[in-house]
Amino acid sequence: MTTPAHFALLARYNAGMNQNLYDAAAKLPAGEFTADRKAFFGSLAGTLNHLLAGDTIWLKRFSTHPAQFPALQATQALAQPSGLTHSFGDDLPTLRAYRATLDAIITEWMPQIGDADLAHTFEYRSTRGDVYRKEFGMLLLHFFNHQTHHRGQASTLLTQAGVDVGVTDLLLWVPDRPPII
């Protein structure tokens, strides 16, 4: 079972890992950020652009939730990506700035979510226009899982280029509990 507290943890983990990922990408030699590495989205830049596009699409969808989460109001000013391979640019500073904007929205949004919001049946349209109705909490879980999946791909690309991203395990973000007595 997921709770609002679990999603708040995932938001903090997400923001922290994205910062680590972009810090690692900044260590790449010139040209390596956009070099085709035969990955699903080509380059590291392509992979990070996909993450930005997917997150933007989902955040804009989530902003239509009946709870009208105040933090998601900021998504109205964001341009709708043309698709999942939309490019926000090929330079790291531009992508990093946009990533920071999204992560700030996500982190601010999580404390606004309640149990009833997670249980809500949420209707949305895919990028192809197909209509779906799914439990909002499960969609939110997908949202964070999607980010983790593609950050893993980006971490592999960085490792192959000789740059260490560091430990990426969520476990390091899970707080310790006091000993059982």
C-alpha positions as CSV (number, residue, x, y, z in Angstrom):
1,M,0.0,0.0,0.0
2,T,1.3,3.4,-0.9
3,T,0.6,6.5,1.2
4,P,1.0,10.2,0.7
5,A,4.2,9.9,2.9
6,H,5.6,7.3,0.5
7,F,5.1,9.6,-2.4
8,A,6.7,12.5,-0.6
9,L,9.7,10.3,-0.1
10,L,9.8,9.4,-3.8
11,A,9.6,13.1,-4.7
12,R,12.7,13.9,-2.5
13,Y,14.5,10.9,-3.9
14,N,13.6,11.9,-7.4
15,A,14.8,15.5,-7.0
16,G,18.1,14.4,-5.3
17,M,18.8,11.7,-7.9
18,N,18.1,14.1,-10.7
19,Q,20.5,16.6,-9.2
20,N,23.2,13.8,-9.0
21,L,22.5,12.8,-12.5
22,Y,22.9,16.3,-13.9
23,D,26.0,16.9,-11.8
24,A,27.5,13.7,-13.3
25,A,26.5,14.7,-16.8
26,A,28.3,18.0,-16.3
27,K,31.6,16.0,-16.0
28,L,31.3,14.7,-19.6
29,P,33.8,15.9,-22.1
30,A,32.5,18.3,-24.8
31,G,30.3,16.5,-27.3
32,E,29.7,13.4,-25.2
33,F,26.3,14.6,-23.8
34,T,24.8,14.5,-27.3
35,A,26.8,11.6,-28.7
36,D,24.7,8.8,-30.0
37,R,25.2,5.8,-27.7
38,K,22.7,3.5,-29.4
39,A,20.4,3.9,-26.4
40,F,16.6,3.8,-26.7
41,F,16.6,7.6,-27.0
42,G,20.0,7.8,-28.7
43,S,22.1,10.0,-26.4
44,L,22.1,11.0,-22.8
45,A,20.6,14.3,-24.0
46,G,17.8,12.3,-25.7
47,T,17.2,10.2,-22.6
48,L,16.9,13.3,-20.3
49,N,14.7,15.0,-22.9
50,H,12.4,12.0,-22.8
51,L,12.2,12.2,-19.0
52,L,11.3,15.9,-19.2
53,A,8.6,15.3,-21.8
54,G,7.1,12.4,-19.9
55,D,7.1,14.3,-16.7
56,T,5.6,17.4,-18.3
57,I,2.8,15.3,-20.0
58,W,1.9,13.6,-16.7
59,L,2.1,16.7,-14.6
60,K,-0.3,18.5,-17.0
61,R,-2.6,15.5,-16.8
62,F,-2.4,15.4,-13.0
63,S,-3.3,19.1,-12.9
64,T,-6.8,18.2,-14.0
65,H,-7.5,16.0,-10.9
66,P,-10.6,17.2,-9.1
67,A,-8.5,18.1,-6.0
68,Q,-7.0,21.0,-8.1
69,F,-3.6,20.7,-6.3
70,P,-2.2,24.3,-5.9
71,A,1.3,23.2,-6.8
72,L,0.2,21.9,-10.2
73,Q,-1.1,25.3,-11.2
74,A,2.4,26.1,-12.4
75,T,2.1,23.4,-15.1
76,Q,-0.4,25.5,-17.0
77,A,2.5,27.8,-18.0
78,L,4.5,24.9,-19.4
79,A,4.3,24.2,-23.1
80,Q,2.7,20.9,-24.0
81,P,5.4,18.5,-25.4
82,S,4.9,17.4,-29.0
83,G,5.4,13.8,-27.8
84,L,7.6,11.5,-25.8
85,T,10.7,12.3,-27.9
86,H,10.1,16.1,-27.7
87,S,13.4,18.0,-27.4
88,F,13.7,20.8,-24.9
89,G,17.2,21.4,-26.2
90,D,20.6,19.7,-26.4
91,D,22.5,21.8,-23.9
92,L,22.9,20.7,-20.3
93,P,22.1,24.0,-18.6
94,T,18.8,24.4,-20.4
95,L,17.7,20.8,-19.5
96,R,18.9,21.2,-15.9
97,A,17.0,24.4,-15.4
98,Y,13.8,22.8,-16.7
99,R,14.4,19.7,-14.6
100,A,14.8,21.8,-11.5
101,T,11.5,23.5,-12.3
102,L,9.7,20.2,-12.6
103,D,11.3,18.8,-9.5
104,A,10.3,21.9,-7.5
105,I,6.7,21.5,-8.6
106,I,6.7,17.7,-7.8
107,T,8.2,18.3,-4.3
108,E,5.8,21.1,-3.5
109,W,2.9,19.0,-4.7
110,M,3.4,15.8,-2.7
111,P,2.3,17.2,0.7
112,Q,-0.9,18.3,-0.9
113,I,-2.0,14.8,-1.7
114,G,-4.3,12.8,0.6
115,D,-5.5,9.2,0.8
116,A,-8.8,10.0,-0.9
117,D,-6.9,11.6,-3.8
118,L,-4.8,8.5,-4.3
119,A,-8.0,6.3,-4.4
120,H,-9.7,8.5,-6.9
121,T,-10.5,7.0,-10.4
122,F,-8.7,9.4,-12.7
123,E,-9.5,9.7,-16.4
124,Y,-7.0,10.9,-18.9
125,R,-6.1,10.7,-22.5
126,S,-2.9,9.1,-23.8
127,T,-0.7,10.9,-26.3
128,R,-2.6,9.0,-29.0
129,G,-5.9,10.2,-27.7
130,D,-7.1,6.9,-26.1
131,V,-9.1,7.4,-22.9
132,Y,-8.1,5.5,-19.7
133,R,-9.6,5.4,-16.2
134,K,-7.2,4.3,-13.5
135,E,-6.6,4.6,-9.8
136,F,-4.7,7.9,-9.3
137,G,-2.3,6.4,-6.8
138,M,-1.2,3.7,-9.3
139,L,-0.7,6.4,-11.9
140,L,1.5,8.3,-9.5
141,L,3.5,5.2,-8.8
142,H,4.0,4.7,-12.5
143,F,5.1,8.4,-12.8
144,F,7.9,7.8,-10.3
145,N,8.8,4.4,-11.6
146,H,9.1,5.7,-15.1
147,Q,11.6,8.3,-13.9
148,T,13.6,5.7,-12.0
149,H,13.7,3.4,-15.0
150,H,15.1,6.1,-17.4
151,R,17.5,7.5,-14.8
152,G,18.9,4.0,-14.7
153,Q,19.4,4.1,-18.4
154,A,21.1,7.5,-18.1
155,S,23.3,6.2,-15.3
156,T,24.4,3.3,-17.6
157,L,25.2,5.8,-20.4
158,L,27.3,7.9,-17.9
159,T,29.1,4.8,-16.6
160,Q,29.9,3.7,-20.1
161,A,31.4,7.2,-20.7
162,G,33.5,6.9,-17.6
163,V,31.5,9.0,-15.2
164,D,30.3,7.6,-11.9
165,V,26.8,8.7,-10.8
166,G,27.3,7.3,-7.3
167,V,24.8,5.1,-5.3
168,T,21.3,5.4,-6.8
169,D,19.4,3.1,-4.3
170,L,16.1,4.5,-2.8
171,L,17.1,2.6,0.3
172,L,19.6,5.3,1.2
173,W,16.6,7.8,1.3
174,V,14.4,5.6,3.6
175,P,14.7,7.0,7.1
176,D,16.0,4.7,9.9
177,R,13.7,3.8,12.7
178,P,14.6,3.6,16.4
179,P,15.6,0.1,17.6
180,I,12.9,-2.2,18.8
181,I,13.1,-2.7,22.5
